[in-house]
Amino acid sequence: MSWFRTFIERPEARVRLVCFPYAGGGAGLYRALAQQLTPGIEVVAVQYPGRQDRRAEAPIDDLEVLADRIADELTTIDGPPVALFGHSLGATVGFEVARRMRPRFPSPVLRLFVSARKAPADHRPSGRDFRDDAVLRAWAQRAGDAARQAEADPDLWQLAAPSLAADLTMSETYAARPGTKATCPVTAIAGSADRGCGIEEMGRWAAHTIGGFEVEEVKGDHYFIDDPTTELCRIIEEAV
């Protein structure tokens, strides 16, 4: 099945924004962003295996493998120039995809947007085994509304747990290679009420690109992408 979902087709778009979801999320979380951005930008959300309309497929729990697969798929798509947007875990996935699309300068990726995620060099494993249901539930209870609601509903949890466990295992086992950099410009975006990934932490992404870099702040907590603000749309539109 295709890896990409387009909620609003825009044949005349001058930029295609490829979006990567956070842990446990699916392509559908970018529907609101697609509706709010200017017609000049077509949002294409990546659908990982194991969720939503790909729930019959086995989820991938290795970030390097996932990035390889997505980069390969992206090279087969014709259309306007591509920018990448990743939120939380999706920011790291987007970073690794950008590196794979052409590991030299200039990059075919117009820009990489990373939001609500510490820079790769700052990633530290927690030591938790998210394949353990009790550990996974404890994480979900402290996460966003969608994860808490899923954990509280036995039927939803049965559907959501495998992909969430795979995503968190992917995050836990990821280790950036020393000196890894993107060759495209990077815009890092922090939520003003995000205690773990504020503007100072997001500024450390500057060390991971040989292109230009800027850091921005928008209103909201760690899950500000669930309700995209006018300010977030402005940042994206001006950057591309």
Residue, then its C-alpha position, 0 to 999 in steps of 0.5 A: m500500500s502507498w506510504f503517502r496520503t494527500f487530503i487536499e490535492r493541489p495540482e498547481a502547488r509549487v511546494r509539496l510538504v511531506c509530513f511525518p507523525y509523532a509516536g503512535g500517530g497516523a497520517g490523519l493528524y496532518r489533515a488540519l494543517a493541509q486545510q489551513l495552509t495556502p493553496g501553493i503548498e500541498v500537504v502529503a502525510v506519511q502513513y507508517p505501517g501498522r496504523q489506520d488504513r495500514r493496520a494489517e501490516a506489521p509496524i516497523d520498530d527500527l528508525e533507520v529501516l523506516a527512513d530507508r523505506i520512505a526515502d526510496e518511496l519519495t524518489t518515485i514521486d513526480g511533482p513540485p519540489v519537496a519540503l519535509f515537516g516532522h513533529s516529535l519522533g517524526a522530526t527525527v524520521g524527517f531528518e534521517v529521510a532528508r539525509r538519505m535523499r541526497p547526502r551532499f550539497p545542494s539538497p533536493v529538499l527545499r527545507l526541513f521543519v523539525s518541531a517538538r523534538k530534541a536534536p539527534a545528538d541530544h537523544r538519550p535512551s531511557g532504558r525502558d522496554f516499550r514492548d512491556d504493556a505496563v511500561l507502554r501504558a505508563w507512557a500513554q497515561r502521561a502523553g497527549d489526549a489521544a494516547r490517554q484516551a486509547e489507553a483507557d479504552p480496551d478496544l482502542w488500546q488493542l488497535a493502538a498498542p502495537s504501533l505505539a510500542a514500535d514507534l517508542t522502541m524506534s525512538e529508544t534505540y535510535a542513535a545518531r551517527p557522530g557528525t551527521k548533518a542534513t544538507c538542506p536548510v532547517t527550521a526548528i519550531a518549539g511550543s511555548a509551553d513545551r517543557g521538554c523541547g523549548i526554544e533553547e533545546m530546539g536551537r541545538w538543531a543548528a549543529h545538524t545542518i550545513g544549510g541555513f538554520e532558524v528557530e521559531e516559537v509558537k503557542g502551545d504545548h508539546y502537541f501543538i501540531d494537533d491544533p495548528t495555529t495561524e503562526l505555525c502556518r505563517i512560519i511554514e509558508e514564509a520559509v518555503 
